[in-house]
Amino acid sequence: MNTTALPRSVNYRSLPQRLEELAAVQPCSKAFTFLSDHGCEDVRTFEEVSRRAQSGARALLSRVNAGDRVILLFQPGPAFIEGFLACLYAKVIAVPVYFPQNRDSDWEKLALIAEDCGAAAFFALGATRDKVQGRCQSIRSLAALLWIALDERVWAATTVLPDDPASFDADATAFLQYTSGSTGDPKGVMVTHRNILHNLEVIATRLQLSSESVGASWLPPYHDMGLIGGILVPLYVGFHVVHMSPLSFLKSPLRWLRVLSDYRVTVTAAPNFAYELCVQRLSSQQTAGLDLSAWRVVCNGAEPINPATLRAFSAAMASVGFRPATYLCCYGLAESTLMVTGQDVAAEPTVISLDRQALSEHITKPAGSESMQMVGCGSPGIDMDVLIVNPEARRPLEDGAVGEIWVAGPSVAAGYWGRPELSKDVFDVPLDTGRGFLRTGDLGFVRDGELFVTGRLKDLIVINGRNLYPQDLEAVAVAADDALMPNSAACFSVTEQGDEQLVVTVEVRRTHRKRVDAQAVCRSIAATLAREVGVRPSHCVLLQPSTSLKTSSGKIRRHATKEAFEQGVLRVLSQWQGRGSSDIALELGVGREELLALSGVRRKKCLQKALLRMVAVRAECPVGDIDPAASVFDIGLDSLAVVELSEAISSSLDVVLDQAVLLENANLVSLVEHVLGELDRADATGFLGSEDVSDRPGQGQWLGA
């Protein structure tokens, strides 16, 4: 399965070369707009983006050398975009990372990444350095790194290009994309300038993009979909894109839809869970007044695509101008920069029904008594080749046969940083075709020239767009309580009501079998996973001693455990089932006027009592079990639940909360103080955080969500 044509990307050796061209041809055109949670617009033109990137490059080269690795420690926003481009201009290898919260696991992962790539410095805003430098000093691998500050003095400096972008080595590594893999084994994908340019052309051609397109993105910029699709594609093609933070979307999906409506957005992308969240959270009354008729391309990728979600979103948004042909289902991965295959623009998704049992055995045949629907992901991009291969025999399979998806083409990255042997085994596997192929680790089949993805060759778990490795989750789970047997946990995902949910099974020690408080242990597992990993399981299953399913060598048999769980044949000691976020409508239970009518002490007690009730519902535990001084993650809330908690407080009390207060491991005591402070401030100024600010100069209507 191959598509070949000469891409225009061969005219450039680097993205900075293309950006310089756009800065000369359309200097005053808007490159991007970043919308804050308070509705303010931060706008950059192509000329400004070019100039600031050059200035940032000079700041980098005053402290490090071309080829050094530099960690980008930025929150989503303009500074991240400009800092990343500055690295490209300076020929410094950018290392985008998730901005760590106060969880120890976040900082441990950052330290492992820094060690793996041999980072020379952090690139960050001065305020960020002041805030986290103390934490970094306590971690040996981070303490030695330089700090290069990005601030207004850098932008104001007069500068010239550090080097002519037309002279760049197209095969040099531009940045390292660390995949969401095992925290103990981070792997940095080496993405070259040539990889970037080719994949940008693949996407631009498949999506039929032009300078007249208008984009929107809330995707995390350190992730391949957010970085390549949301940031670099618009800069390459030369069209305007509107950015908002991931937290803004999670807090209120309606804000995203209002951006699409108000800015007449034509193209955007998101994982399947985003469309599901819109369906779950929004009513027809809330979406009334939107106009999505300008929306021409909506990419759905990065996780399994659920046909039920496509239908539900189409039905929910039909009255405001959404058309099913707007969907463009696609497949890609960081090891191939981003996109590998995609559907044609204006073609409705291909949905087929197959026999569920046969598919579990890697056989495709028409649906029988138990059917499942699959969504096609289109055909390969320009000069890309996709084969379905028997991974053991390493031979291509015929159409309709399920095997491992192998990919070849100029988008395929150069390998993993510092791992030549692993890179050879993964990125350049020979076949009789004469090309080296990337082994994706994904399973699928081809039918009528279209790729269908059926699962993973390995045990990767995808929850809300996040890739999670089961061995990491299992290690955290068994450490949650002394009653649990080491090396006995199995983590896997199941589909429930169209959503992927996490299941944890783990043995109880024989010495604890008769005296264990099973429900308390299950709640401890859920709380520990929420705190350490940021994901909350929907099922915790405690197994009888010595009954976990293992190989003869003692390894956990995850697939067998999943099948036994679904068939109800595990030897269960106790089972706990949580509720998904869609099943819980969080309500504070007290209003603004009611609180303001109380005296200071009574107001604080009333608010704390209301918050305790709401957190108890979300954490699924008695109010009396909650310590107000404990962090919200210790209580058992995951990141999505924390954002939902913030939104419930904001909507009940008409205040704007700082997300960092919650996400940086705040407890209920400090949260009460923060909410009361915002309430007093709003009452004194007459400003209501949720008012419609559409009439304010320079602010869009999107904040009225």
Secondary structure, DSSP 4 states (H G I P E B T S, - for coil): -EE----GGGG-SSHHHHHHHHHHHSTTSEEEEEE-TTSBEEEEEHHHHHHHHHHHHHHHHTTS-TT-EEEE---SSHHHHHHHHHHHHHT-EEEE-PPP-S-HHHHHHHHHHHHHHT--EEEEEHHHHHHHHHHHHTSHHHHTSEEEEESHHHHHS----SS-GGGS-TTSEEEEEE-S--TTS--EEEEEHHHHHHHHHHHHHHTT--TT-EEEE-S-TTSHIIIIIIIIHHHHHT-EEEEE-HHHHHH-HHHHHHHHHHTT--EEEE-HHHHHHHHHH--HHHHTT---TT--EEEE-SSPPPHHHHHHHHHHHGGGT--GGGEEEEEE-GGGSSEEEEPPTTPPPPEEEEEHHHHHTT---B--SSEEEEEB--EE-BTEEEEEEETTTTEE--TT--EEEEEESTTS---BTT-HHHHHHHH-EE-TTSSEEEEEEEEEEEETTEEEEEEESS--EEETTEEE-HHHHHHHHHTT-TTBPTT--EEEEEEETTEEEEEEEEEBPGGGTTT--HHHHHHHHHHHHHHHTS---SEEEEEPTT-S-B-TTS-B-HHHHHHHHHHT-S-EEEEEE---GGG-----S--HHHHHTS-HHHHHHHHHHHHHHHHHHHHTS-GGG--TTSBHHHHT--HHHHHHHHHHHHHHHT----HHHHHTT-BHHHHHHHHHHHHHHHHHHT--TTS--TTSTTB-GGGG-
